[in-house]
Amino acid sequence: MDGKDNKCLKDLLTTIPPNYPVNMIYLNGVPVEVWAFSNIDYEKCLAYFINVDGQVVIFDAEKIDGISFGELVDDDDDFEDF
C-alpha cells in the first residue's frame, strides 16, 4: 500500500465518532479483534481502539490496512433463554 492509500484510511478514521462499533481491524493483513474505535492522533499516526476487555489498545495507523465495522457476535450464545 502506498502513502496515498494510508492517508485515505487515516482520513476515514478521523470521520468515525468515538465508541463506534468495530469488530476487527487488519494490521498488515493479520486480523485483530477489537470492540470499538476510540480516536486517532493524526499527527502521531496512532489509532486508538477499545478491545473486548474494555482496554485501550493503540496501533500504528499506517499499518492498518482494513477495518470490519459492526458489533461482535458472541458465538457462545446458544439462545438458551428461548
Long-range contacts (C-beta under 8 A, 24 or more apart in sequence): 1-65, 6-61, 6-62, 9-61, 9-64, 9-65, 9-67, 10-40, 10-42, 10-45, 10-47, 10-61, 10-62, 12-67, 13-37, 13-40, 13-47, 13-61, 13-64, 14-40, 14-42, 19-50, 20-69, 21-69, 21-70, 21-71, 22-49, 22-67, 22-68, 22-69, 22-70, 23-68, 23-69, 23-70, 23-71, 23-72, 24-67, 24-68, 25-49, 25-59, 25-64, 25-66, 25-67, 25-68, 26-64, 26-65, 26-66, 26-67, 26-68, 27-59, 27-63, 27-64, 27-65, 28-63, 28-65, 29-65, 29-66, 32-59, 33-72, 35-72
